[in-house]
Amino acid sequence: MKIVVDDKIPYIREKLALLADEVVSLRGADIRAEDVKDADALIVRTRTRCDEQLLGGSKVQLVATATIGFDHIDTGYLERTGIRWTNCPGCNSGSVAQYVECSLLLLEQQKGLRLSESTIGIVGCGHVGSKVKAVAERLGMHVLVCDPLLGQPDFVSLDVIEREADVITFHVPLSRVGQYATYHLADEAFFHRLARVPYIINTSRGEVVDNASLLHALDSGRVRDAVIDVWEGEPQLNLALLQHVFIGTPHIAGYSADGKVNADNMVIEALCRHFSLPHPGVVTAPSLPAGFVYTGNPLELYNPLNDSRKLKSAPQNFEKLRNEYPLRREYFDK
């Protein structure tokens, strides 16, 4: 058995070696058809486009992406040709919730946002949005949730969030067509409708927020400030927007060691199930450094301003900062 795996997926290779005769690690963007033609399984991140050009004529039976999103997978082609595919829904939801929580705390500390007196509008309440909701409630914020797909009776429409929210955070998948399309959900018209000059947070997909319109809204005072982790045209960024936002990071909101371990274990489960293999044991996250002292402040575990400073000082290193990211922990192991 042969497995080809993105070399930036951490912690997993030791377990894969127990499952396969050959494990080949390659840079995700460099994986080509000749690399996978005799592989049985392919494990990727978002930088590998999985379609007929890559997989046509190959032996691949299973494609697993160690990510929540699967925009990079041509699911129609895989399903037509009998190649199974799987993603890892919810794997990094705790990590994104940590990112949002720490960003909110920094907005309170440095921008004067009074969390206990503020309303947050959460657009999308799936795996990530539901955890962000719990974080916001714990911080004492009034919470409004918009998610037409889930349709809960206590959810509100987007126009209510536009009128009443002091913070608006997006946690929706990217969809370009249909009744619930999210491409440029926050566009020029959206920013003109805002009533309270809110802070904007986007950790979903770059194209959910029209970056040019956001910059215009910041310049014109319709948006107070922004926290942006995902960008249109990555890794090429709107540099003016990057320098304007309070926090701008290289698509790493979900990059905790805990989230990566969750994805690893979901991928391993899928491999074992599909190929009827004995389970090699679970992957665990590394411990925090010896001597680490935690007093209960979440910013001691993670401060997104550190990542923002690195990106703002060298935006041309977007991919390098993302690929070589020093994975943080979500929890303090006592």
Secondary structure, DSSP 8 states (H G I E B T S, - for coil): -EEEEETTS-S-HHHHHHH-SEEEEE-GGG--HHHHTT-SEEEE-TTS-BSHHHHTT----EEEESSS--TTB-HHHHHHHT-EEE--TTTTHHHHHHHHHHHHHHHHHHH---GGG-EEEEE--SHHHHHHHHHHHHTT-EEEEE-TTT--TT---HHHHHHH-SEEEE------SSTT--TTSB-HHHHHH-SS--EEEE-S-GGGB-HHHHHHHHHHTSS-EEEES--TTTTS--HHHHHHSSEE-SS-TT-BHHHHHHHHHHHHHHHHHHHT-------------TT----S-HHHH--HHHHHHHHHH-GGGHHHHHHT---B-SS---
